[in-house]
């Protein structure tokens, strides 16, 4: 066999098996589930085209696998191929997928050729790959070729209009759309989810974090991470299903706040005029049970502190609330007025004739009865809007408190009531049954901080310390022993 014949035979092997190409050409070995998905994509690119959708947990190597597919496509189809990659944000395109493309390009056993840019690699005029963000659907137009491989990373977050644009460039007999992403509740009903319900024709795969951890390959998630998050979320929690098992939660019940939105708030910078803004404290009250009394402190649009306590009396809760109000110079306290919380509201109101204390009964009718089943659902959706719109940051340094607050925010689910189609938050009793006893006390306290956001112009918070609680005067005169 001549050298040319050997090269042709080797190219044919690589075209049929991207995992083999990665091992022999790029110098890394895909683990079993990566190899399975890559071979399915190769079959379709070689014979018939179509969509391959892979739902994954965290840490399974999906983006690294996608980067290997980019280079495999360019090296193995020299007669003509366009590889288009996208993700929900430009940062994800450039700093995640194409960073991995660059690493594999530079570390390959053999030179691939071409000139690598931040989000583009061209080997020939008709053999090239590029990364496109999802800001403009028109940027996807015109990329037709003998073969088109469209790679969609973090597929649950990509907008429907972009999927429509991708459909427009993958009309050929050998064109393939390869989707990768976590199967989280915020992607329910989208194009990625529809692949798994049968509404969109696709070959589907589910790859869990547990499988990756047991594979033990470098860079994959660990068994400890899987165990920790099973404990944190619970085996039936939508976040655990989507981010660990790679499974879609039940579409009839939706996760209210996503883990990704909480992480974004933790990574966001606080407001620059932070100290000039009023301070609100939300208090969710418990007494002598497994639940916690929780305090969350909001200043302007940022969450600046959180505290919890267990098995303390109402008087102790009252004293602790005053201490936190003093420490943060609070302008307003909003309490859970249901049950024992009503006693705290009364005690604080007796101290403050100016009425800078507001009690919220979670079970009472919503101010928007056509939208929400009760007041608790109303204020939790206000909290969700704060997360979704990126209006502020969570500025808490205590790691355990951050984990507890995260768990509490992502735990509640909601559904639409059968009769009036109003949004109904999962009850605490149902939530505790589902999670094995966990109650979202910090989440309720944080939601109370946003109750005022639903009240419109009829509600105002004092902006100056001089307008705050009357007990400032008591503290100033040294008379704190009567109160704390």
Helices and strands as residue ranges (DSSP letters): H 3-16, H 18-21, I 22-26, H 32-46, E 50-56, H 62-76, E 81-86, H 90-91, I 92-97, H 98-107, E 115-116, E 120-124, E 127-132, G 137-140, E 148-152, G 155-157, H 160-169, E 176-182, G 185-187, H 191-197, E 203-207, H 209-215, H 223-233, H 238-240, I 241-245, E 254-255, H 259-267, G 274-276, E 279-284, E 292-299, E 302-310, H 314-328, E 332-336, H 341-351, E 357-360, H 375-388, H 399-411, E 413-416, E 423-425, H 428-435, H 441-448, G 451-454, G 456-458, G 465-467, H 471-476, G 480-482
